[in-house]
């Protein structure tokens, strides 16, 4: 907050929370006015406000909330905010201190979309540990390995492997099945598309990668890639290599 909002405020976490609460209080009134009008359809419709319309969609449960958040205390505060206004947070992104509030995330059913081993680049991200994902998994929280790097996003299988082995080395058992869900089923759930993709089941979109070996190995290469059942990449066929 101090680095980004110093000149346009609020630049404290307390000020941030006050701003969030004020916005949702306004959105609550906006949603009530519109919901009443949509039922009765009498008189002039309330004036539209696109900012409040988005928040009203959150309050109705129509919009999934993904929250950029590093620190444990910030995540706890945002969970309190969500509880106050009756909505849920689908996932916290980055979540460097997720391990500190893993029990809260598990209880609330909020996913943690975390890096495997990236932290320390600004004040909010100083207290990271390589066992973060494993500790979240052990607490029963829905764990996701993500990246906002154009390089890392191409190698999430290797990122998941790093996080899995970091946990195992520390005595936190993580199975291979759990780790593969960090980059398949769990992110599909967080995005609200788990009925269409994320697991290999009849009736779902056939989004499949065929690896040359262990998908967690740095030596394995993608041999074939299918999107919705269509072969879009094949290593041995130059005509299917974008």
C-alpha positions as CSV (number, residue, x, y, z in Angstrom):
1,X,0.0,0.0,0.0
2,X,2.7,2.5,0.9
3,X,4.7,1.9,-2.3
4,X,1.8,2.0,-4.8
5,X,-0.8,4.2,-3.1
6,X,1.3,6.8,-1.3
7,X,0.3,9.6,-3.6
8,X,-3.4,8.6,-4.1
9,X,-4.2,6.8,-0.9
10,X,-5.2,5.1,1.3
11,X,-1.7,4.0,2.0
12,X,-2.2,1.9,5.1
13,X,-3.8,-1.5,5.5
14,X,-6.3,0.0,7.9
15,X,-7.2,2.5,5.2
16,X,-7.5,-0.2,2.6
17,X,-9.9,-2.2,4.7
18,X,-12.0,0.9,5.4
19,X,-12.2,1.6,1.7
20,X,-13.2,-2.0,0.9
21,X,-16.0,-1.9,3.5
22,X,-17.3,1.4,2.3
23,X,-17.4,0.0,-1.3
24,X,-19.3,-3.1,-0.3
25,X,-21.8,-1.2,1.9
26,X,-22.6,0.9,-1.2
27,X,-22.8,-2.2,-3.3
28,X,-25.1,-3.9,-0.8
29,X,-27.6,-1.0,-1.1
30,X,-27.2,-1.0,-4.9
31,X,-27.9,-4.7,-5.1
32,X,-31.0,-4.4,-2.9
33,X,-32.5,-1.6,-5.0
34,X,-31.9,-3.5,-8.2
35,X,-33.1,-6.8,-6.9
36,X,-36.3,-5.2,-5.6
37,X,-36.9,-3.5,-9.0
38,X,-36.2,-6.7,-11.0
39,X,-38.9,-8.5,-9.0
40,X,-41.6,-5.8,-9.1
41,X,-40.7,-4.1,-12.4
42,X,-42.6,-0.9,-11.4
43,X,-41.4,2.6,-11.8
44,X,-38.1,3.8,-13.2
45,X,-35.2,1.4,-12.9
46,X,-32.4,2.5,-10.6
47,X,-29.4,4.2,-12.2
48,X,-26.7,1.8,-13.2
49,X,-23.2,2.1,-11.7
50,X,-20.8,-0.4,-13.4
51,X,-18.4,-0.4,-10.5
52,X,-21.1,-1.2,-8.0
53,X,-22.7,-3.7,-10.5
54,X,-19.5,-5.7,-10.4
55,X,-19.5,-5.8,-6.5
56,X,-23.2,-6.6,-6.6
57,X,-22.4,-9.6,-8.8
58,X,-20.0,-10.7,-6.1
59,X,-22.6,-10.3,-3.4
60,X,-25.1,-12.4,-5.4
61,X,-22.5,-15.1,-5.9
62,X,-22.4,-14.7,-9.7
63,X,-18.7,-13.5,-9.8
64,X,-15.9,-15.5,-8.3
65,X,-13.4,-13.4,-6.2
66,X,-9.7,-13.9,-6.8
67,X,-7.7,-11.8,-4.4
68,X,-4.0,-10.7,-4.9
69,X,-2.7,-11.0,-1.3
70,X,0.7,-11.9,0.2
71,X,0.5,-11.7,4.0
72,X,-1.2,-13.9,6.5
73,X,-2.8,-11.0,8.4
74,X,-4.1,-9.5,5.1
75,X,-5.7,-12.8,4.1
76,X,-7.3,-13.1,7.5
77,X,-8.7,-9.6,7.2
78,X,-10.1,-10.2,3.8
79,X,-11.8,-13.4,5.0
80,X,-13.4,-11.3,7.8
81,X,-14.6,-8.8,5.1
82,X,-16.1,-11.6,3.0
83,X,-17.9,-13.1,6.0
84,X,-19.2,-9.6,7.0
85,X,-20.8,-9.1,3.5
86,X,-21.8,-12.7,2.9
87,X,-19.6,-13.7,0.0
88,X,-16.7,-16.1,-0.4
89,X,-13.2,-15.6,-1.7
90,X,-12.4,-18.3,-4.3
91,X,-8.6,-18.0,-4.1
92,X,-5.8,-15.8,-2.8
93,X,-3.0,-15.3,-5.3
94,X,0.7,-15.3,-4.4
95,X,-0.1,-16.1,-0.8
96,X,3.5,-16.1,0.3
97,X,2.4,-16.4,4.0
98,X,-0.4,-18.8,3.2
99,X,1.2,-21.4,5.6
100,X,0.5,-19.0,8.5
101,X,-3.3,-19.1,7.9
102,X,-3.6,-22.5,6.3
103,X,-6.2,-23.5,8.9
104,X,-8.3,-20.5,8.1
105,X,-8.1,-21.1,4.3
106,X,-9.1,-24.7,4.8
107,X,-12.0,-23.8,7.1
108,X,-13.3,-21.2,4.6
109,X,-12.8,-23.3,1.5
110,X,-10.6,-20.7,0.0
111,X,-7.8,-21.8,-2.4
112,X,-4.2,-20.6,-2.2
113,X,-2.6,-20.0,-5.6
114,X,1.1,-19.8,-4.6
115,X,4.5,-19.8,-6.1
116,X,6.8,-22.8,-5.6
117,X,9.8,-20.8,-4.3
118,X,9.5,-17.1,-5.2
119,X,9.5,-14.4,-2.5
120,X,11.6,-11.7,-0.9
121,X,11.2,-9.1,-3.7
122,X,9.2,-6.5,-1.6
123,X,8.2,-5.9,2.0
124,X,5.0,-7.9,1.8
125,X,6.7,-11.0,0.4
126,X,9.7,-11.4,2.8
127,X,8.5,-14.3,4.9
128,X,8.2,-17.1,2.4
129,X,9.2,-20.7,2.9
130,X,9.7,-23.4,0.2
131,X,7.3,-25.7,2.2
132,X,4.4,-23.2,1.8
133,X,2.4,-25.4,-0.7
134,X,3.0,-28.6,1.3
135,X,1.9,-27.0,4.6
136,X,-1.2,-25.7,2.9
137,X,-1.9,-29.2,1.6
138,X,-1.3,-30.7,5.0
139,X,-3.8,-28.4,6.6
140,X,-6.5,-29.4,4.1
141,X,-6.4,-26.1,2.1
142,X,-7.0,-26.3,-1.6
143,X,-3.5,-25.7,-3.0
144,X,-2.6,-24.4,-6.5
145,X,0.8,-23.7,-8.0
146,X,0.7,-20.7,-10.2
147,X,3.0,-18.1,-11.8
148,X,2.6,-14.7,-13.3
149,X,5.9,-15.1,-15.1
150,X,5.7,-15.9,-18.9
151,X,8.5,-18.4,-18.3
152,X,7.2,-20.1,-15.1
153,X,3.7,-20.5,-16.5
154,X,5.1,-22.9,-19.2
155,X,6.7,-25.1,-16.6
156,X,4.1,-25.5,-13.8
157,X,4.7,-29.2,-13.8
158,X,8.3,-28.5,-12.7
159,X,7.2,-25.9,-10.2
160,X,4.8,-28.3,-8.7
161,X,7.6,-30.9,-8.5
162,X,9.8,-28.4,-6.6
163,X,7.1,-27.6,-4.1
164,X,6.3,-31.3,-3.6
165,X,9.9,-32.3,-2.9
166,X,10.4,-29.3,-0.6
167,X,7.6,-30.6,1.5
168,X,8.7,-34.2,1.4
169,X,12.3,-33.2,2.4
170,X,10.9,-31.3,5.4
171,X,8.8,-34.4,6.5
172,X,5.5,-33.1,5.2
173,X,4.2,-35.9,3.0
174,X,2.7,-34.8,-0.3
175,X,1.6,-37.5,-2.7
176,X,2.1,-37.3,-6.5
177,X,-1.6,-37.4,-6.9
178,X,-2.0,-34.4,-4.7
179,X,0.8,-32.5,-6.4
180,X,-0.6,-33.1,-9.9
181,X,-4.0,-31.7,-8.7
182,X,-2.1,-28.4,-7.9
183,X,-1.8,-27.7,-11.6
184,X,-5.0,-29.5,-12.9
185,X,-8.1,-30.0,-10.9
186,X,-7.6,-27.4,-8.2
187,X,-7.0,-24.4,-10.6
188,X,-10.0,-25.6,-12.7
189,X,-12.1,-25.4,-9.5
190,X,-10.8,-22.0,-8.6
191,X,-11.7,-20.7,-12.1
192,X,-15.2,-22.3,-11.9
193,X,-14.6,-24.5,-14.9
194,X,-14.1,-27.8,-13.1
195,X,-17.2,-29.3,-14.6
196,X,-15.6,-28.9,-18.1
197,X,-11.9,-29.6,-17.5
198,X,-9.2,-30.3,-14.9
199,X,-9.6,-34.1,-14.6
200,X,-9.8,-37.0,-17.0
201,X,-13.4,-37.9,-16.9
202,X,-16.1,-38.8,-19.5
203,X,-18.0,-35.8,-20.7
204,X,-15.3,-33.2,-20.0
205,X,-13.2,-31.3,-22.5
206,X,-10.3,-33.6,-23.5
207,X,-7.5,-31.2,-22.5
208,X,-4.6,-33.7,-22.3
209,X,-0.8,-33.6,-22.4
210,X,1.1,-36.8,-23.2
211,X,4.6,-36.7,-21.7
212,X,7.6,-38.6,-22.7
213,X,8.2,-39.7,-19.1
214,X,7.5,-38.6,-15.5
215,X,5.6,-35.3,-15.8
216,X,7.5,-34.0,-12.7
217,X,10.9,-34.6,-14.3
218,X,12.9,-31.8,-16.0
219,X,13.9,-34.3,-18.6
220,X,10.4,-35.1,-19.8
221,X,9.0,-33.4,-22.8
222,X,5.5,-32.9,-24.1
223,X,5.0,-35.4,-26.9
224,X,1.3,-34.6,-27.7
225,X,-1.1,-31.9,-26.6
226,X,-4.9,-32.2,-27.1
227,X,-7.3,-29.3,-26.7
228,X,-11.0,-30.2,-26.5
229,X,-10.0,-33.6,-28.0
230,X,-8.2,-32.0,-31.0
231,X,-4.5,-32.9,-31.5
232,X,-2.8,-29.4,-31.5
233,X,0.8,-30.4,-31.0
234,X,2.8,-33.5,-31.8
235,X,6.6,-33.5,-31.4
236,X,7.3,-35.8,-34.3
237,X,5.0,-34.0,-36.7
238,X,6.2,-30.6,-37.9
239,X,2.8,-29.7,-39.3
240,X,1.4,-29.8,-35.7
241,X,4.0,-27.6,-34.1
242,X,3.0,-23.9,-33.7
